[in-house]
Amino acid sequence: MYARVSTAEQNEDRQVLELLEYGIEERDIYVDKQSGRSFERTNYMSLRNSILRNGDILVVKSIDRFGRNYSGIRTEWEYLTKTLGVDIVVLDTPILDTTRYKDLLGSVITDIVLAVLSFGAQLEVDTKSKAQAEGIAAAHLKGVKFGRPKCSVKDWDIYYPKWKQGEITAVECYRQLGVSASTFYRLVHKFESEEKAR
């Protein structure tokens, strides 16, 4: 019933197809295109706070659809199963099916598997974040700059794009910026050279 992809560019079709094959009606599938780092996702919060009731079954493709934070996943699981009284089925981990394993042993096994998978999800995020930070640091050492180059002329970010897109002439642009024609073209050259180097 719930699917999530981390970015707008990612496609949720594979998850939705698995939910449909499981027997979920399309109208009962809720999808968010948002990072798993936070539970503040529009459709998930609507499902959690307004739609799910005691005795309902929440079906997800994998445990990391809840998120990528160890304590967050554990807390959310407890809230759904204990506070709301909702059963959870995790398609790619059949042992995480609270509809089937209701005895004490089943609960203990579910807790252990949930802990391991939540830890794994957190570890993956931490590893990616560390690798990204190391990559950025290495790029900085090589002189790579990130983001758009800055121009010291006030309102450059307003008028330069307008000129570049043909909305205003060069004359209008440098007059609005309060610089001479030669200064304007020198700034354009410097700005565009820096932008290409990034």
N, C-alpha and C positions, 0 to 999 in steps of 0.2 A: 504494500500500500504506500510505501514511502521510498522515493529514489532521490539521489542527490549527485550532482556533478560540481566540481570545484570552480569552474569558470564558464562563462557564456560560450566559449569556443568548444568546450567539450560536449559530447552528445550523450544524452541519457537513454537513447533507444535500446541499447543492450540490456540495461537494468529493467526498463519498462517491459520489454519482451519477456524476460524471465518471470516478472510478476504476472503478466498475462498468462503465460504457460502454466504458472502455479494455480491459476483459476481466479485471479483477482479481476474484477470488472474494471474497465478503463476509467469509468467515472469515480472509482474509489482509489485511484493512484494519484498521489501528491508528489510533485517534483519541485526541487529548488536547484537553482544554478548559483551556488554560493560556496565559499570555503567551509570546510568542516571544522575550522578552528573555533567557531562560535556556534552556540545553539540558537542564536537570534536569527533564525531563518523564517521568512514569512509563512510559507506553506506548512513547514514543520510545526511552527508555533500554533498555527490555526488548528492543525490536526491534533496536536497535543492538548491544547487548552480548551478547544470548543467541540471537537468531534469525537475523540476516543472516550469510551465509557467502560465501566467495569464489565469484564467478560468479553470485550472486543479482542481481536487478534491483529497485531501490527506485524506486517511482513516486510522485511528489508533484504536486500541482496547480500550485504555483508555488514559486519559490526562497525566498520569505519564510516558507514553512512550516517551514524549518529554523530561522529566527530573524530578528531585525532588527538584528543587530550585524555590521558589515562583516567584522571579523577572525574572529568566531565562525563565520560562514557559510563563509568561505574555509577555515578550519581544519577544519571538519566535513566539507566536500566532499573535502578532501585525505585525511582519515582514512578516509572511506568508500571512495573510489576507489583510493587507493594502499595503505593499510594493510590494509583488509579485502578489497580486490579486488572491490568491489561496483560494478555499473553503476548509473547514475542516469538516470531519464527525468523531465524537468520538462514537464508537459503544456502549459502556456501559453507555453513557450519551446522550440520543437522543436529549436533548435540545441543546447540543453543536453540532449543525448541521447547518453550515452557508449557506448551499444550500437551507434550508427551511425557516429560520427566518431572512429575509433580511430587514424588516421594523424597525423603531426606537425602538419599544417595544421589538422586537426580539433581537436587538443588546444590549439593556440595560440588558435584562434577561441573555443573553449569557455572558456579562461582569461580572454580579454578580455571576453566576454559576462558571465561569472560575476562578474568584477571590477566591471563597470558596474552590474549588477543588485544586487550586494551593497552597493555604495556608495549606490545609490538607496534601498535598504531602510533603511540607516543614516541617510541624510539625512532620510527621512520621519519617523523616530523623533525625530531631533534637532529637526526643525522643530516637530513636535507638542509635544515637551517644552518648547521655548522659548515657544511660544504659550500653553501651559498655565501656565507660570511667570509670563508677562506678565499673563495673565488673573487669576491669583491676586493678583499685586501690585496690579493696578488695583482689584480688589474690596476688598482691605485698605485702600487709600486712601479708598474710599467708605464704609468702616466695616463692611463685610460680615465676619462671623466664620464660621469653618468648624468643623465638628465639633459635638458636643453641648456645651451650656453646662455650666459647672462650678458646683458648689454647695460652699460651704466647710464644710458640716456633714458630719462623719465618718459614713460608711456610707450617705449619701444614695443613691448608685447601687445599693445593695442593697435598701433598704426602700421608696423612692419607687416603683420599678416594681412591686413587690409590691402596694402600696396601689392604684396606678393600674389594675392588672389585677384588683382585687377579691380578692386572696389574703389580705390583712389589712385590718383596719379603720383609719380615720384615727387613732383613739385608740391602737391598737397601734403604728402607724407612728410617731407623734410621741413616744411613750414610749420606743420602741427607739432613736430618734434623740436622745433626751434634751433635747427642746425643748418649749416650751409650745404649746398649740393655736394661739394667735394667731401665734406665730413660724412654726409649721409652714405655716399657710395663706398667710402672707406670702411664705415661701420658695417654695411651690408656684406662687403667682401670678408671682413674679419669674422662676422657672425656666421656666415655660411661656410667658411673654411673650418671653423671650430665644430660646426654641426656635422660636417662630413667626416671629421676625424673621430667622432664619437662612435 
